[in-house]
Structure formats: structure tokens, C-alpha cells
Amino acid sequence: MNANDIHNTAGAAKRLLIIDDEENMRHMLSKLMKKSGYVVDTASDGHEGLNKVDQAQYDYILCDIKMPNMDGMKFLKLAREKIGSTTVIMMSAYGTIDTAIEAIKQGAYDYISKPFKTDEVHLVLKKAEERERLKRENIQLKERIRKIGENYNFGNMVAQSKAMRSVFTLAEKAAQYNTTVLISGESGTGKELIAKGIHFTGARSAKPFVPVNCGGIPENLLESELFGYKKGAFTGADRNKKGLFEEADGGTLFLDEIGELPISLQVKLLRVLQENEIRPIGDSKTKKIDVRVIAATSKNLKDEIKAGAFREDLFYRLNVLPIKLPPLRERPEDVPLLSQHFLADFNKKLGKNIKEISPAAMSLLLESKWPGNVRELGNAMERAMVLAEDTILKPENLPDGLSVKPGVEMPADFFDGYSLKNAHKVMEKELITKALIATGGNRTKAGELLEISYPSLLSKIKAYKITI
């Protein structure tokens, strides 16, 4: 190993402190280490070494054990809190195994016995640099995993598609404020889960989250449910009753299927949003409330406005921060992640031990149109796991009625010319790309879906210049 091998990998020169009472040793090591690319300082004993570490931060310290005034072990003990992550290597001409063990117990990284060859110093510093590099990479990897986890999760929802990661980012921002949110999307896309995520991620998380389905309560009862009533307000009102707005005071009221709210109540809801106060049925006084409203709809409210079924002023009051959830058929890359999520969840709930989904079953899941979206996928997975008698989920365990996407019909000019060989390459590239998207870039799983070996897949990815 030559001196050039010891140059650090991080770019900037590393700082090294040499502590030794022998002037010749300090001179020799200093010259050697400077030649190897280090910025070097020296000290003649532990006291001087402590002064040096008070003045500068070192990447490495080479420290002799036997020294007058303050020996290396005492220095190591007193300097431990000051030097932080600095790598310390001890040196001694009188070393024993016990001495080496004690030095390492005190926080030293390694131990060299004198006399030593210059290559030994190079080697131990090279090992130390490699250890530091691995530590940095480990920290970076953990940070990447943390960020990936944040991107793939929001509340109880998981997704890896670009569209859903954008939804999660918007929802996280919404959680920081009391702004009214309008969530739109088809039935089963997870509108209530997003609403819960916004509530429980925000400052109101300790207060109630109160959901109400505006289309699930008869019109004549919905007003009293929302606003409450005074005793004697109508026949059967034999006591005062709090409405859902009061129940949610300090927290969040989730108005699901807001498009089903009758026009008469839309007027009253608009007033609540503007004035932050309610008036229970039969009461002459209003009550101040502190409620965040999150509304959701599977209808196109702009179409409802044109049809006269929804108030335009209420729409704009609700639509301060709109969040649109894409249907599952538009983000097939989320199907494998969601399926694995349901697998783990239902294993716990059902007391099962199903370890994986077979490639054939996953292909069927990927090909479904999922008109019921994530809710339908969850129901299909639960049914399949109930029926499964093995540790692998198979196609026959899935519901027979899965609606599968029709085959893709290629346009006449899709292929260039009449070459079957070229056509085969085009189709192969398309299928590989599709499998990689479906597995979130996991090449091992993509190979299983494609039923080809891992080395063969890598070769084809390189040949077709696929960048996923």
C-alpha cells in the first residue's frame, strides 16, 4: 500500500493529531502522514493533547500510552467528551492484550504495538476511514428509508405512485393549518382516511374527530344531528341535545358526501363556516364553536351547481384547499404495496400466516379495473386470505367476479415495418417496463412476474435502456 492509497475519500484533507513524548517518533509520523495527505498537529504529552483538542476538531488521533505528566489512557478518559466521534488509535512499546482491551473499552478504535512498520499505520487508518465511510452511508441510508417511509405513508394510507405522494404532501401541509379542506374522489379511494390523517397529524389531534355521512341521515333528522336542539323544540324533544358541531368543538367535523346535503341545510352550513357559531333547533341564542370542517364528495360539485343542486357560495367556502384522490385504476403501481399492506393487516386480524402473494395472483390483481378502488381491493384480499389454505395467496383464492381490464389493442402503426423480431423487442420492453412500474422498481419481483431469471432481466433492462 503506498501513500497515495491513504488519501481520504470525502474530498477535504483529514485532520490528524499525533501525541507522543518521543520527538523522533512525532517527527517521523508527522512527515509520513503529511505525505499521505493529512493535516497534522503534534503534542508531547496528554496535557498538551487536551489543549489541542480544545482548539480544533480532529478526524483521527494517534496517541502513545506511556508518557510522562499525563499518559495516553488518562488523556483518552479526559478527552472522551471533547473529541466526540474522533477516531483514536493507541500506540505503545510495552503493550499487552490487557492494555489493548482496556484502551478499546475507554473508547479507542484500535491499538498498534511499537515498533511498527509504516504500512501498519497506513492500514489501520485506512480501516478507520472505511469504517467512517460505512457509518456515513448507514446514516444516509436510514435517512433515505425515513424519507421513503414518509412519502409512502400518510395516516393509515400507503402508496408509492407519484400521484398519491403529491396527495400526501398536500395533506401534510393542510394538517398544519385550520383551513377548510374539500376532498374529492370516487367511492373507495380513501377520502375519510385522508381526512383522519389531516386531523391526527395536526394540532387538533387530541380533540374529537367526528364523521357524518350527509347522505346517510334523513333530511328531517340531519339538521338536529348537526346543530342539536333545545328541550321542547318539537314533539319528542324531551331533553337538550348537543349536535355534532358541538361534539366536535376544538376538533374536526368530517362531512362525507357533502353533495348530498339538502339546499336548506347548505344555507345554514355556510353561515356556520362564516360566523363560527351555531343555533340549536328551538334556541333563540347562538353558540360560538371552534370546529375545523373537512368535507368530501364523490360527485362533481361544479356539475351540481349547474344543476341547481349545490350552492356556489358554499362550494367556494369549502374549496379553500381542494385534494383530489385518483382512482386505483390510474395508479396500478400502488396495487402491490397496498396488497402487501392488506396481507400484513389481515394476517393479524384473521390469525393467518400467509407470507406472500404468488406472481400469478399479483398479475390478476394488477389487471383488475377496481371500480370499488382501494376498498374493493381490501375486501378482495380479506376474502382471499380467509379462503387460502397455504402460506401463499393463489389466483383461485381471489374473487371470481374481479373485473379485468381488456387487452390492449395495438394501433396498426405501433410497430415499425413488418419485422417480427423488432415487434418482439417492442413488446418485451413494454412488458418489462410495466412489471417494473407494478413492483415499484423491485427487479426481483418484476422478474417473478415476467417469469424470467434475475440476470436475464438485468441484461434486458440494460439492452433496452429502461430507466425505471
Secondary structure as UniProt FT lines:
FT   HELIX           3..6
FT   STRAND          15..19
FT   HELIX           23..35
FT   TURN            36..37
FT   STRAND          39..43
FT   HELIX           46..55
FT   STRAND          60..64
FT   HELIX           72..83
FT   TURN            84..85
FT   STRAND          87..92
FT   HELIX           97..105
FT   TURN            106..107
FT   STRAND          110..113
FT   HELIX           118..152
FT   STRAND          153..154
FT   TURN            155..156
FT   STRAND          157..158
FT   HELIX           162..175
FT   STRAND          181..184
FT   TURN            187..188
FT   HELIX           191..201
FT   TURN            203..206
FT   STRAND          209..213
FT   TURN            214..215
FT   HELIX           219..227
FT   STRAND          228..229
FT   TURN            231..232
FT   TURN            235..236
FT   STRAND          241..242
FT   HELIX           244..247
FT   TURN            248..250
FT   STRAND          252..256
FT   HELIX           258..260
FT   HELIX           263..275
FT   STRAND          277..278
FT   STRAND          287..288
FT   STRAND          292..297
FT   HELIX           301..306
FT   TURN            307..308
FT   HELIX           312..318
FT   TURN            319..320
FT   STRAND          321..324
FT   HELIX           328..330
FT   TURN            332..333
FT   HELIX           334..350
FT   STRAND          356..357
FT   HELIX           359..367
FT   TURN            371..372
FT   HELIX           373..387
FT   STRAND          392..393
FT   HELIX           395..397
FT   TURN            400..401
FT   TURN            412..413
FT   TURN            417..418
FT   HELIX           420..438
FT   TURN            439..441
FT   HELIX           443..450
FT   HELIX           454..464
//
